[in-house]
Amino acid sequence: MIAKKHEHETTSVLAVCDKEHLGKTYEDGKLFFNVSERFFSGEEIGENELIELIKEVDSINFFGNKCVEIAQKEGLISESNVITIKGFKHAQVYKI
């Protein structure tokens, strides 16, 4: 997986994607998703690193079956909050 933490004055966003999706664009009917290198390109991480990064941010943007399934396993996302584009899972998490 690839993750990039975006820090702003009052919030932080984590962009996470499965490595094979970086730089690709997916369209499926009315759904469109660009896994842009500008937003997602960061460091390669494993499951434990992802779990730690999740604790540090205010919102998370996931693209890819592996990273979404880890978030589901950690109780951050339910299946009803996941959309699928061309067979690949996408979800967003906002901490309140």
Secondary structure, 3 states (H helix, E strand, C coil): CEEEEEECCCCEEEEEECHHHCCCEEEECCEEEECCHHHHCCEECCHHHHHHHHHHCCEEEEECHHHHHHHHHCCCCCHHHCEEECCEEEEEEECC
